[in-house]
């Protein structure tokens, strides 16, 4: 199953709603852990999530709107 951009932003929004700015800390730690374990695909996912969390928490995007990434 493939996640769409909307799915990713919704997940980031849910994480931000649940954990606030700590969600970025969790994602950052996940990136470091996955990289250290050699799981680069999972690390990339968490890095993307970290970027999206930053967008959501700083209100640069509205996760309820349709979002397109080029």
DSSP file (Angstrom, degrees, kcal/mol; ACC not computed):
  #  RESIDUE AA STRUCTURE BP1 BP2  ACC     N-H-->O    O-->H-N    N-H-->O    O-->H-N    TCO  KAPPA ALPHA  PHI   PSI    X-CA   Y-CA   Z-CA
    1    1 A X              0   0    0      0, 0.0     2,-0.4     0, 0.0     0, 0.0   0.000 360.0 360.0 360.0 137.4    0.0    0.0    0.0
    2    2 A X        -     0   0    0      0, 0.0     2,-0.4     0, 0.0     0, 0.0  -0.845 360.0-135.8-104.7 138.1    1.3    3.5   -0.9
    3    3 A X        -     0   0    0     -2,-0.4     2,-0.1     4,-0.0     3,-0.0  -0.767  18.3-140.2 -91.8 137.0    0.6    6.5    1.3
    4    4 A X     >  -     0   0    0     -2,-0.4     4,-2.4     1,-0.1     5,-0.2  -0.398  28.2-104.1 -84.9 169.5   -0.4    9.7   -0.5
    5    5 A X  H  > S+     0   0    0      1,-0.2     4,-2.6     2,-0.2     5,-0.2   0.904 125.0  53.1 -58.3 -42.2    0.8   13.2    0.5
    6    6 A X  H  > S+     0   0    0      1,-0.2     4,-2.5     2,-0.2    -1,-0.2   0.910 107.7  51.0 -60.9 -42.0   -2.6   13.7    2.1
    7    7 A X  H  > S+     0   0    0      2,-0.2     4,-2.5     1,-0.2    -2,-0.2   0.927 110.9  48.7 -60.1 -45.4   -2.2   10.5    4.2
    8    8 A X  H  X S+     0   0    0     -4,-2.4     4,-2.5     1,-0.2    -2,-0.2   0.919 112.6  46.7 -63.3 -44.3    1.3   11.6    5.3
    9    9 A X  H  X S+     0   0    0     -4,-2.6     4,-2.6     2,-0.2    -1,-0.2   0.877 111.4  52.2 -66.7 -36.3    0.1   15.1    6.3
   10   10 A X  H  X S+     0   0    0     -4,-2.5     4,-2.6    -5,-0.2    -2,-0.2   0.912 110.5  48.1 -64.4 -41.0   -2.9   13.6    8.1
   11   11 A X  H  X S+     0   0    0     -4,-2.5     4,-2.6     2,-0.2    -2,-0.2   0.923 112.3  49.0 -63.9 -43.9   -0.6   11.3   10.1
   12   12 A X  H  X S+     0   0    0     -4,-2.5     4,-2.6     1,-0.2    -2,-0.2   0.907 111.6  50.1 -61.1 -41.5    1.7   14.2   10.9
   13   13 A X  H  X S+     0   0    0     -4,-2.6     4,-2.8     2,-0.2    -2,-0.2   0.915 110.3  49.2 -63.3 -43.5   -1.3   16.2   12.0
   14   14 A X  H  X S+     0   0    0     -4,-2.6     4,-2.3     2,-0.2    -2,-0.2   0.921 112.7  47.6 -62.2 -43.9   -2.5   13.4   14.2
   15   15 A X  H  X S+     0   0    0     -4,-2.6     4,-2.9     2,-0.2     5,-0.4   0.910 113.3  48.2 -63.4 -42.0    0.9   13.0   15.8
   16   16 A X  H  X S+     0   0    0     -4,-2.6     4,-2.5     2,-0.2    -2,-0.2   0.906 111.8  49.5 -65.7 -41.6    1.2   16.8   16.3
   17   17 A X  H  < S+     0   0    0     -4,-2.8    -1,-0.2    -5,-0.2    -2,-0.2   0.902 117.7  41.0 -61.7 -40.6   -2.3   16.9   17.9
   18   18 A X  H  < S+     0   0    0     -4,-2.3    -2,-0.2    -5,-0.2    -1,-0.2   0.880 134.2  16.1 -75.5 -40.0   -1.5   14.0   20.2
   19   19 A X  H >< S-     0   0    0     -4,-2.9     3,-1.2     1,-0.2    -3,-0.2   0.502  84.9-153.9-118.7  -6.8    2.1   14.9   21.2
   20   20 A X  T >< S-     0   0    0     -4,-2.5     3,-2.2    -5,-0.4     4,-0.3  -0.288  72.2 -16.0  62.6-151.2    2.6   18.6   20.3
   21   21 A X  T >> S+     0   0    0      1,-0.3     3,-1.2     2,-0.2     4,-0.9   0.712 127.7  75.2 -60.6 -20.2    6.2   19.7   19.6
   22   22 A X  H <> S+     0   0    0     -3,-1.2     4,-2.4     1,-0.3    -1,-0.3   0.774  79.9  73.1 -62.0 -23.8    7.4   16.5   21.2
   23   23 A X  H <> S+     0   0    0     -3,-2.2     4,-2.5     1,-0.2    -1,-0.3   0.870  93.2  53.5 -58.5 -36.0    6.3   14.7   18.1
   24   24 A X  H <> S+     0   0    0     -3,-1.2     4,-2.6    -4,-0.3    -1,-0.2   0.892 107.3  51.0 -65.3 -39.0    9.3   16.3   16.3
   25   25 A X  H  X S+     0   0    0     -4,-0.9     4,-2.5     2,-0.2    -2,-0.2   0.921 110.5  48.8 -62.2 -43.5   11.6   14.9   19.0
   26   26 A X  H  X S+     0   0    0     -4,-2.4     4,-2.1     1,-0.2    -2,-0.2   0.923 113.3  46.5 -62.8 -44.5   10.1   11.4   18.6
   27   27 A X  H  X S+     0   0    0     -4,-2.5     4,-2.2     2,-0.2    -2,-0.2   0.903 111.5  51.7 -65.3 -40.8   10.5   11.6   14.8
   28   28 A X  H  X S+     0   0    0     -4,-2.6     4,-2.1     1,-0.2    -2,-0.2   0.917 110.7  47.9 -62.8 -43.4   14.1   12.9   15.1
   29   29 A X  H  X S+     0   0    0     -4,-2.5     4,-2.7     1,-0.2    -1,-0.2   0.880 109.1  54.2 -64.6 -37.3   15.0   10.0   17.5
   30   30 A X  H  X S+     0   0    0     -4,-2.1     4,-2.9     2,-0.2     5,-0.3   0.910 107.1  51.4 -63.0 -41.4   13.4    7.5   15.1
   31   31 A X  H  X S+     0   0    0     -4,-2.2     4,-2.5     2,-0.2     5,-0.2   0.951 112.9  44.8 -58.9 -50.0   15.6    8.9   12.2
   32   32 A X  H  X S+     0   0    0     -4,-2.1     4,-2.4     1,-0.2    -2,-0.2   0.909 115.2  47.7 -62.9 -42.7   18.8    8.5   14.3
   33   33 A X  H  X S+     0   0    0     -4,-2.7     4,-1.9     2,-0.2     6,-0.2   0.939 113.1  47.0 -64.7 -47.2   17.8    5.0   15.6
   34   34 A X  H  <>S+     0   0    0     -4,-2.9     5,-2.6     1,-0.2     4,-0.4   0.903 113.3  48.8 -63.9 -41.0   16.8    3.7   12.1
   35   35 A X  H ><5S+     0   0    0     -4,-2.5     3,-1.4    -5,-0.3    -1,-0.2   0.929 110.3  51.4 -62.1 -44.9   20.0    5.1   10.6
   36   36 A X  H 3<5S+     0   0    0     -4,-2.4    -1,-0.2     1,-0.3    -2,-0.2   0.840 110.4  49.3 -62.4 -32.7   22.1    3.5   13.3
   37   37 A X  T 3<5S-     0   0    0     -4,-1.9    -1,-0.3    -5,-0.2    -2,-0.2   0.484 117.2-114.8 -84.3  -3.2   20.4    0.2   12.7
   38   38 A X  T < 5S+     0   0    0     -3,-1.4     2,-1.3    -4,-0.4    -3,-0.2   0.628  74.2 134.4  80.4  12.9   21.1    0.5    9.0
   39   39 A X     >< +     0   0    0     -5,-2.6     4,-2.0    -6,-0.2    -1,-0.2  -0.646  22.2 166.6 -96.2  78.7   17.4    0.7    8.1
   40   40 A X  H  >  +     0   0    0     -2,-1.3     4,-2.4     1,-0.2    -1,-0.2   0.812  68.1  56.8 -69.4 -32.9   17.7    3.6    5.7
   41   41 A X  H  > S+     0   0    0      2,-0.2     4,-2.0     1,-0.2    -1,-0.2   0.938 111.2  43.6 -64.2 -45.0   14.2    3.3    4.2
   42   42 A X  H  > S+     0   0    0      1,-0.2     4,-2.3     2,-0.2    -2,-0.2   0.878 111.8  54.3 -67.3 -36.5   12.5    3.6    7.6
   43   43 A X  H  X S+     0   0    0     -4,-2.0     4,-2.1     1,-0.2    -1,-0.2   0.908 107.5  50.8 -62.2 -41.1   14.9    6.4    8.5
   44   44 A X  H  X S+     0   0    0     -4,-2.4     4,-2.6     2,-0.2    -2,-0.2   0.912 108.2  52.5 -62.8 -42.0   13.9    8.3    5.3
   45   45 A X  H  X S+     0   0    0     -4,-2.0     4,-2.5     1,-0.2    -2,-0.2   0.947 111.8  45.2 -57.9 -48.7   10.2    7.8    6.2
   46   46 A X  H  X S+     0   0    0     -4,-2.3     4,-2.2     1,-0.2    -1,-0.2   0.812 110.2  54.9 -68.2 -29.5   10.8    9.3    9.6
   47   47 A X  H  X S+     0   0    0     -4,-2.1     4,-2.1     2,-0.2    -1,-0.2   0.930 109.5  46.7 -67.0 -43.7   12.8   12.2    8.2
   48   48 A X  H  X S+     0   0    0     -4,-2.6     4,-2.5     1,-0.2    -2,-0.2   0.922 111.9  51.3 -60.9 -43.1    9.9   13.0    5.8
   49   49 A X  H  X S+     0   0    0     -4,-2.5     4,-2.9     1,-0.2    -1,-0.2   0.889 106.9  54.3 -61.5 -38.9    7.6   12.8    8.8
   50   50 A X  H  X S+     0   0    0     -4,-2.2     4,-2.0     2,-0.2    -1,-0.2   0.913 109.8  46.8 -61.0 -43.4    9.9   15.2   10.8
   51   51 A X  H  X S+     0   0    0     -4,-2.1     4,-1.8     2,-0.2    -2,-0.2   0.932 114.1  47.2 -63.4 -46.2    9.7   17.7    7.9
   52   52 A X  H  X S+     0   0    0     -4,-2.5     4,-2.5     1,-0.2    -2,-0.2   0.890 109.1  54.3 -65.1 -39.4    5.9   17.4    7.7
   53   53 A X  H  X S+     0   0    0     -4,-2.9     4,-3.2     1,-0.2     5,-0.3   0.910 106.3  53.0 -59.2 -41.8    5.5   17.7   11.5
   54   54 A X  H  X S+     0   0    0     -4,-2.0     4,-2.0     1,-0.2     6,-0.3   0.906 109.3  48.9 -59.4 -41.9    7.5   20.9   11.3
   55   55 A X  H  <>S+     0   0    0     -4,-1.8     5,-2.4     2,-0.2     6,-1.0   0.919 115.4  43.9 -62.3 -44.4    5.1   22.3    8.7
   56   56 A X  H ><5S+     0   0    0     -4,-2.5     3,-1.2     3,-0.2    -2,-0.2   0.941 114.7  47.1 -68.4 -48.3    2.0   21.3   10.7
   57   57 A X  H 3<5S+     0   0    0     -4,-3.2    -1,-0.2     1,-0.3    -2,-0.2   0.849 114.5  46.8 -65.6 -34.5    3.3   22.5   14.1
   58   58 A X  T 3<5S-     0   0    0     -4,-2.0    -1,-0.3    -5,-0.3    -2,-0.2   0.437 111.3-122.2 -87.1   1.8    4.5   25.9   12.6
   59   59 A X  T < 5S+     0   0    0     -3,-1.2    -3,-0.2    -4,-0.3    -4,-0.1   0.779  70.7 134.3  64.0  29.7    1.1   26.2   10.8
   60   60 A X  S   <S+     0   0    0     -5,-2.4     2,-0.3    -6,-0.3    -4,-0.2   0.703  72.7  30.4 -78.1 -19.2    2.8   26.5    7.4
   61   61 A X  S    S-     0   0    0     -6,-1.0     2,-0.7    -9,-0.1    -2,-0.1  -0.945  73.2-132.3-134.8 157.3    0.2   24.0    6.0
   62   62 A X    >   -     0   0    0     -2,-0.3     3,-2.3     1,-0.1    -6,-0.1  -0.919  16.5-159.8-107.3 104.3   -3.4   23.1    6.7
   63   63 A X  T 3  S+     0   0    0     -2,-0.7     4,-0.1     1,-0.3    -1,-0.1   0.676  88.9  62.0 -62.2 -15.7   -3.4   19.3    6.9
   64   64 A X  T 3  S+     0   0    0      2,-0.1    -1,-0.3   -55,-0.1     2,-0.2   0.628  93.5  79.8 -83.1 -11.7   -7.2   19.3    6.3
   65   65 A X  S <  S-     0   0    0     -3,-2.3     2,-0.4     1,-0.1    -4,-0.0  -0.530  98.3 -93.8 -89.3 159.8   -6.7   20.9    2.8
   66   66 A X        -     0   0    0     -2,-0.2     2,-0.4     2,-0.0    -1,-0.1  -0.616  48.0-163.4 -72.5 127.9   -5.6   19.0   -0.3
   67   67 A X        -     0   0    0     -2,-0.4     2,-0.4    -4,-0.1   -61,-0.2  -0.950  10.7-165.7-121.8 134.5   -1.8   19.3   -0.5
   68   68 A X        -     0   0    0     -2,-0.4     2,-0.5   -63,-0.1    -2,-0.0  -0.974   4.1-160.0-119.7 131.7    0.4   18.7   -3.5
   69   69 A X              0   0    0     -2,-0.4   -64,-0.1     1,-0.1    -2,-0.0  -0.941 360.0 360.0-110.2 129.9    4.2   18.2   -3.2
   70   70 A X              0   0    0     -2,-0.5    -1,-0.1     0, 0.0    -2,-0.0   0.397 360.0 360.0-103.0 360.0    6.3   18.7   -6.4
